[in-house]
Amino acid sequence: MIFRYARHTNKLTPLVAFYTNIIGLKKLGEFQNHSNYNGVFLGLPGLDWHLEFTESRENVNHKPDEDDIIVFYLESLAELNAKVKVAEELGIAAVKSKNPYWQKNGIELKDPDGFGVMLTVKQK
């Protein structure tokens, strides 16, 4: 099975910057003017999943809930702290998660569309 999370946005450039510069994903591909859509695929090479963000002339009206999060499991606390430091340097502060589990076990950032992105360390 291959997994793709797709989301339409009016903030394609800031989303790409957020997910590459802070989260550490790589641009795996992109397309321009495909049926009036532009898009980008972000992920890590060699894995069976990726995120797809698309934009068009249509105005997007996202209403993310506080529990709408995507979770990235990192290898170490040092990696998590490094990502949070980059986010802070770019003016993105961590937010308090609604779910008490994530308050204790991760750091939540909001992406440019306002969706939660949870950074946590893999349990060994």
C-alpha positions, 0 to 999 in steps of 0.5 A: 500500500502507498499512502498519500495525504493530499490537501488543497491550499492557497499557501503552497510556497509557505507550506513547502518551506514549512515542511522542508525547512522545519520538518525536514521533508524533501521535495519528491516531485511537482507539477504545474498547470495540470487541469489548472492545478499546481502541486508538490509532493513532499516526503522522504526518498524511498518510503511508501508515503508522501504529502501532496499539496495543491493550489489553484485559483479557487479560494480554500476555506480550511477549518482545522479542528484542534485535534486535526494533527499529523504526527512525525516520529523522530529518532531522538530528542536532539532531533526534535529540539533542533526542529523546534529551534529552527521553527522558533528562528522562523517565528513559529512557536509551539502551541499547547495541544488539546489532547493531554497525551500530546502535551506530555509526549510531543511538541505541536506546531501549526503549519501555514494553513493552521493544521497541527503538526506534532513532533515526538520521539519514537518510543524504543 
